Amino acid sequence: MIMLQFPWLLTGVVIVETLFNYKGFGWTLVSAASNNDIELLLSCSIVAVLVVLVTQLISDIGYVFLNPRIRIS
């Protein structure tokens, strides 16, 4: 499920930052791709994957506490 959301995350960031001329994560990805900076592309990808994993973990743990039908055994 996470791997299906990962391309949408990067695509949305790149499009929004290009439209509003905001230099952030998406701009860094575009500049690294245009300069063939493989190390920067890999590090940005790892950071994006870690952010997605951490947010998914937090949401799963929160769902266990908020839904009384789920029990931790």
ZATORPA-208231 format. One record per residue (C-alpha): z, y, x; residue in one letter; residue number from 1. Coordinates in Angstrom, 1 decimal. Layout:
% residues N
<site z="Z" y="Y" x="X" r="A" k="NUM"/>
...
***
This chain:
% residues 73
<site z="0.0" y="0.0" x="0.0" r="M" k="1"/>
<site z="0.8" y="2.4" x="2.8" r="I" k="2"/>
<site z="-2.5" y="1.8" x="4.6" r="M" k="3"/>
<site z="-4.3" y="2.7" x="1.3" r="L" k="4"/>
<site z="-2.5" y="6.1" x="1.2" r="Q" k="5"/>
<site z="-2.9" y="7.0" x="4.9" r="F" k="6"/>
<site z="-6.5" y="8.1" x="4.8" r="P" k="7"/>
<site z="-5.8" y="10.2" x="1.7" r="W" k="8"/>
<site z="-3.0" y="11.9" x="3.5" r="L" k="9"/>
<site z="-5.1" y="12.8" x="6.5" r="L" k="10"/>
<site z="-8.1" y="13.9" x="4.4" r="T" k="11"/>
<site z="-6.0" y="16.1" x="2.2" r="G" k="12"/>
<site z="-4.3" y="17.8" x="5.2" r="V" k="13"/>
<site z="-7.6" y="18.5" x="6.9" r="V" k="14"/>
<site z="-9.3" y="19.9" x="3.9" r="I" k="15"/>
<site z="-6.4" y="22.2" x="2.9" r="V" k="16"/>
<site z="-5.9" y="23.5" x="6.4" r="E" k="17"/>
<site z="-9.7" y="24.1" x="6.8" r="T" k="18"/>
<site z="-9.9" y="26.0" x="3.5" r="L" k="19"/>
<site z="-6.9" y="28.2" x="4.1" r="F" k="20"/>
<site z="-7.5" y="28.6" x="7.9" r="N" k="21"/>
<site z="-4.0" y="27.3" x="8.6" r="Y" k="22"/>
<site z="-3.4" y="25.8" x="12.0" r="K" k="23"/>
<site z="-1.2" y="22.8" x="11.5" r="G" k="24"/>
<site z="-1.5" y="19.0" x="11.6" r="F" k="25"/>
<site z="-5.0" y="18.8" x="10.2" r="G" k="26"/>
<site z="-6.3" y="21.4" x="12.5" r="W" k="27"/>
<site z="-4.8" y="19.5" x="15.4" r="T" k="28"/>
<site z="-6.6" y="16.4" x="14.3" r="L" k="29"/>
<site z="-9.9" y="18.2" x="13.9" r="V" k="30"/>
<site z="-9.7" y="19.9" x="17.3" r="S" k="31"/>
<site z="-8.7" y="16.6" x="19.0" r="A" k="32"/>
<site z="-11.6" y="14.8" x="17.4" r="A" k="33"/>
<site z="-14.1" y="17.5" x="18.5" r="S" k="34"/>
<site z="-12.7" y="17.6" x="22.0" r="N" k="35"/>
<site z="-12.6" y="13.7" x="22.3" r="N" k="36"/>
<site z="-8.9" y="13.8" x="23.1" r="D" k="37"/>
<site z="-8.0" y="10.2" x="22.3" r="I" k="38"/>
<site z="-4.4" y="10.5" x="23.3" r="E" k="39"/>
<site z="-3.7" y="13.4" x="20.9" r="L" k="40"/>
<site z="-5.5" y="11.6" x="18.1" r="L" k="41"/>
<site z="-3.4" y="8.5" x="18.7" r="L" k="42"/>
<site z="-0.2" y="10.4" x="18.8" r="S" k="43"/>
<site z="-1.0" y="12.4" x="15.6" r="C" k="44"/>
<site z="-1.8" y="9.1" x="13.9" r="S" k="45"/>
<site z="1.4" y="7.5" x="15.0" r="I" k="46"/>
<site z="3.4" y="10.5" x="13.8" r="V" k="47"/>
<site z="1.6" y="10.4" x="10.4" r="A" k="48"/>
<site z="2.3" y="6.7" x="10.0" r="V" k="49"/>
<site z="6.0" y="7.1" x="10.9" r="L" k="50"/>
<site z="6.3" y="9.9" x="8.3" r="V" k="51"/>
<site z="4.7" y="7.8" x="5.6" r="V" k="52"/>
<site z="6.9" y="4.8" x="6.6" r="L" k="53"/>
<site z="10.1" y="6.8" x="6.6" r="V" k="54"/>
<site z="9.4" y="8.4" x="3.2" r="T" k="55"/>
<site z="8.5" y="5.1" x="1.7" r="Q" k="56"/>
<site z="11.7" y="3.6" x="3.0" r="L" k="57"/>
<site z="13.8" y="6.5" x="1.6" r="I" k="58"/>
<site z="12.1" y="6.2" x="-1.8" r="S" k="59"/>
<site z="12.6" y="2.4" x="-1.9" r="D" k="60"/>
<site z="16.3" y="2.8" x="-1.1" r="I" k="61"/>
<site z="16.7" y="5.6" x="-3.6" r="G" k="62"/>
<site z="15.0" y="3.4" x="-6.3" r="Y" k="63"/>
<site z="17.6" y="0.7" x="-5.7" r="V" k="64"/>
<site z="20.4" y="3.1" x="-6.4" r="F" k="65"/>
<site z="18.8" y="4.8" x="-9.3" r="L" k="66"/>
<site z="17.6" y="1.8" x="-11.2" r="N" k="67"/>
<site z="20.5" y="-0.3" x="-12.5" r="P" k="68"/>
<site z="18.3" y="-3.4" x="-13.1" r="R" k="69"/>
<site z="17.8" y="-3.9" x="-9.4" r="I" k="70"/>
<site z="20.6" y="-5.7" x="-7.5" r="R" k="71"/>
<site z="21.0" y="-6.0" x="-3.8" r="I" k="72"/>
<site z="21.9" y="-9.6" x="-2.9" r="S" k="73"/>
***
